[in-house]
Amino acid sequence: MAYSHKPVMLREVLEFLNPLAGQKFIDCTLGGAGYTLALADRVGERGKVVAIDLDSLALSNAAEEIKNRKLKNIILIQDNFKNLETIIGANFPAEERFDGLVLDLGLSSAQLDDENRGFSFKGDRPLDMAFGPANGRSTADIVNYYPLLELTRIFREYGEERRAYQIAKAIVAGRRIKKFKTTAELIALIESAAASHNRSRIHPATRVFQALRMETNEELPALSEVLPAAARILKTGGRLVVVSFHSGEDRIVKRYLKDTPGWKILTKRPIIPTEDETRENPRARSAKLRAAIKI
């Protein structure tokens, strides 16, 4: 399967990172390798780009692209970015510091289209929203065994779903009869539970699926861990850029930069995609970019 994904706000990311020849950068979320390849081009042969991803599909795609372009300045790592310091410690000297780091917290188009996993509510796929094999949580276990109030919490907190309790209650009732195994089974129940109240243009399962994905991969805790780690491995003058797609993610980044000494914030308000970009790539519409320099 080809790994299809458009890098969001690539021009803006490069402007804030300001990569120069010979510098070293970290792309914590390789995805379709858009940022990684652009950074590798800017830093040249004397520079270095470390690209991290849990998804083997993303890594194999990037490896092929790197081979085709005959690039020698990219290091690919399969891991969770929350382990950033361990990753860098295993591949570089202890005193190594970097010029910049970028995080794109969105789901790639390739992951949405992967029929072996259940990120999308289109079709009938396994109830599996893990980014990679090292993930400790099963989406199916969350749906089938989380208590009612815990399901309600994640639907409300991560999915910002107004009918969180009603949908969670319907899931708990449904799983007593038969455990959920596929996305189609879960979607049918959500559609039934939300039928009389859904006046939104988006599919009634959208927010629930987002919440399940974020809980499966522990995305907000991982973000909270990587931000202070980034500060420790960046040089003075090193740049941090985070592109988020969820209000909870953006809130974590905003509060961290505001409340943590040692950062000069470059974005008083988050940068959002241009109208042209959202027209060409509708999945970019909820993106928010924040950037800062370590001082």
C-alpha positions in Angstrom: 0.0 0.0 0.0 1.4 3.4 -1.0 1.6 5.9 1.9 -0.4 8.9 0.8 -0.3 12.0 2.9 0.0 15.8 2.3 2.2 17.6 4.9 0.1 20.3 6.6 1.4 23.9 6.5 4.7 22.8 5.2 5.7 26.3 4.1 4.9 27.7 7.6 6.7 24.8 9.4 9.8 25.5 7.4 9.6 29.2 8.0 9.5 28.8 11.8 12.1 26.0 11.9 14.4 28.0 9.5 16.7 25.1 8.7 20.2 25.9 7.5 22.9 23.8 5.9 24.7 21.5 8.4 22.0 21.7 11.1 20.3 18.8 12.9 16.5 18.4 13.2 14.0 15.9 14.6 10.7 15.0 12.9 8.8 13.3 15.7 6.0 12.3 13.5 7.4 11.0 10.2 4.0 10.1 8.5 4.3 10.7 4.8 7.8 12.1 5.3 6.9 15.5 3.9 8.6 17.5 6.7 11.5 15.0 6.9 12.4 15.2 3.2 12.0 19.0 3.1 14.3 19.3 6.1 16.8 16.9 4.7 17.0 19.0 1.5 17.6 22.2 3.5 20.3 20.9 5.9 22.2 19.1 3.1 24.8 16.4 3.3 26.5 17.9 6.4 23.2 18.0 8.3 21.0 15.3 9.9 17.3 14.6 10.3 16.0 12.1 12.8 12.5 10.9 11.8 10.4 8.9 14.3 7.2 7.0 13.8 5.5 3.9 15.3 3.8 3.0 12.0 5.9 0.4 10.0 4.0 1.5 6.8 5.2 5.1 7.2 8.8 3.9 7.8 8.9 1.5 4.9 7.5 4.2 2.6 10.1 6.7 3.8 12.9 4.2 3.4 12.0 3.6 -0.2 11.7 7.3 -0.9 15.1 7.9 0.8 16.7 5.1 -1.3 15.2 6.6 -4.5 16.6 10.0 -3.7 19.9 8.6 -2.6 19.8 10.5 0.7 22.3 9.8 3.4 21.3 12.4 6.0 18.1 10.8 7.4 17.9 8.4 10.4 14.6 6.5 10.6 13.5 5.2 14.1 10.4 3.1 14.9 9.2 4.2 18.3 6.8 6.4 20.2 7.9 10.0 20.3 7.3 10.1 24.0 10.5 8.1 24.3 12.4 10.9 22.6 15.3 11.2 25.1 15.9 7.4 25.0 15.8 7.4 21.2 18.4 10.2 21.0 20.5 8.7 23.7 20.7 5.4 21.8 21.8 7.1 18.5 23.9 10.1 19.5 26.5 11.2 22.1 25.1 12.3 25.4 26.0 15.9 24.8 24.3 16.1 21.4 21.8 18.9 21.0 19.5 19.8 18.0 18.6 22.9 16.1 14.9 22.1 15.8 12.0 19.7 16.3 8.6 19.4 14.7 5.5 17.4 15.7 2.5 16.9 13.4 -0.2 15.4 15.6 -2.7 14.6 12.9 -3.8 11.2 11.5 -2.4 10.6 8.0 -4.5 9.8 4.9 -2.7 6.5 4.6 -3.7 5.4 8.0 -7.3 6.4 7.3 -7.3 4.4 4.1 -5.6 1.3 5.6 -8.2 -1.5 5.5 -6.3 -3.5 8.1 -7.1 -1.0 10.8 -10.1 0.9 12.0 -9.3 4.6 11.9 -12.0 5.4 9.4 -15.7 4.8 10.0 -16.0 3.9 6.3 -16.2 0.2 5.5 -15.9 -2.7 7.8 -12.5 -3.0 9.4 -11.0 -4.5 12.6 -11.5 -2.5 15.7 -7.9 -1.5 15.8 -6.7 2.1 16.0 -3.1 1.5 17.3 -0.4 3.5 15.5 2.1 0.6 15.9 2.7 -2.9 17.2 4.3 -1.6 20.4 1.1 0.0 21.6 -0.1 -1.3 24.9 -3.9 -0.8 24.5 -6.4 -2.5 22.4 -9.3 -0.4 20.9 -11.5 -3.4 21.1 -10.8 -3.8 24.8 -11.6 -0.1 25.4 -15.0 -0.5 23.7 -15.8 -3.9 25.2 -14.5 -3.5 28.8 -14.2 0.1 29.9 -16.8 1.1 32.5 -19.7 3.3 31.5 -18.3 6.5 33.1 -14.8 6.0 31.7 -16.2 5.6 28.2 -18.3 8.7 28.8 -15.2 10.6 30.0 -13.1 9.8 26.9 -15.9 10.5 24.5 -16.5 13.9 26.1 -12.9 14.9 26.8 -11.2 13.5 23.7 -14.1 13.5 21.2 -15.9 16.6 22.5 -19.0 14.6 21.9 -22.2 16.2 23.4 -24.0 12.9 23.6 -21.1 11.1 25.3 -23.1 9.5 28.1 -25.9 8.3 25.8 -23.5 6.7 23.3 -21.4 5.1 26.1 -24.6 3.7 27.6 -25.7 2.3 24.3 -22.3 0.6 23.8 -22.4 -0.9 27.3 -25.9 -2.3 26.6 -24.8 -3.6 23.2 -21.7 -5.4 24.4 -23.7 -7.4 26.9 -25.4 -9.1 24.0 -22.3 -9.4 21.8 -18.8 -8.0 22.0 -17.8 -5.5 19.3 -15.2 -6.8 16.8 -15.4 -4.5 13.8 -15.9 -0.8 13.0 -19.2 -1.5 11.1 -20.7 -3.1 14.3 -19.8 0.0 16.4 -20.8 2.5 13.7 -24.3 0.9 13.4 -24.8 1.2 17.1 -23.6 4.8 17.2 -25.8 5.8 14.3 -28.8 4.2 16.0 -28.0 5.9 19.4 -27.6 9.3 17.7 -30.2 9.1 15.0 -32.8 11.4 16.5 -30.3 14.0 17.7 -27.7 14.2 15.0 -28.1 17.5 13.1 -24.4 17.9 12.4 -22.9 17.7 8.9 -20.3 15.3 10.1 -20.9 11.6 10.6 -22.2 10.8 14.2 -19.3 8.3 14.7 -16.5 10.9 13.9 -16.0 12.2 17.4 -16.3 8.8 19.1 -13.7 7.3 16.7 -11.4 10.3 17.4 -11.7 9.7 21.1 -11.1 6.0 20.8 -7.9 6.6 18.7 -6.6 9.1 21.2 -7.2 6.8 24.2 -5.8 3.8 22.4 -2.5 5.6 21.7 -2.5 7.7 24.9 -1.9 10.7 22.6 -2.3 13.5 25.2 -0.1 12.0 27.8 2.6 11.3 25.1 2.4 15.0 24.1 2.8 16.1 27.7 5.9 13.9 28.0 7.6 14.9 24.7 7.5 18.7 25.2 9.8 19.0 28.2 12.0 16.3 26.6 12.3 18.5 23.5 13.4 21.4 25.6 16.2 19.3 27.0 17.6 18.2 23.7 17.3 21.4 21.8 20.2 23.9 21.6 19.8 27.4 22.9 18.2 29.0 19.9 16.7 25.7 18.9 13.2 25.9 17.5 10.0 23.9 18.4 7.0 23.7 16.0 3.8 21.7 16.9 0.9 21.2 14.5 -2.2 20.0 16.4 -5.7 19.1 15.3 -7.5 18.8 18.6 -8.4 21.5 21.2 -6.9 19.3 24.0 -3.6 19.0 22.1 -3.4 22.7 21.4 -4.3 23.5 25.0 -1.4 21.4 26.2 1.1 23.1 23.9 -0.2 26.6 24.7 0.0 26.1 28.5 3.4 24.4 28.4 5.0 27.2 26.4 3.2 29.9 28.5 4.0 28.3 31.9 7.5 27.0 31.2 10.5 29.4 31.6 13.1 29.3 28.8 10.9 29.7 25.8 10.3 32.7 23.5 6.9 32.2 21.9 6.8 33.0 18.2 3.0 32.6 17.7 0.9 34.8 20.0 -2.1 33.1 18.4 -2.0 29.7 16.6 -1.3 29.8 12.9 -4.0 28.2 10.8 -3.9 26.9 7.2 -4.7 29.3 4.3 -8.0 29.0 2.5 -6.1 27.6 -0.6 -4.6 24.8 1.5 -7.9 23.8 3.1 -9.5 23.8 -0.3 -6.8 21.5 -1.7 -6.6 19.4 1.5 -9.8 19.5 3.6 -8.2 17.4 6.3 -6.0 20.4 7.2 -8.9 22.6 8.2 -8.6 22.0 11.9 -4.8 22.4 12.1 -3.2 24.9 14.5 0.5 25.6 14.5 2.4 27.0 17.5 6.2 27.7 17.5 8.8 28.8 20.0 12.5 29.3 20.4 14.5 27.9 23.3 16.3 30.7 25.1 
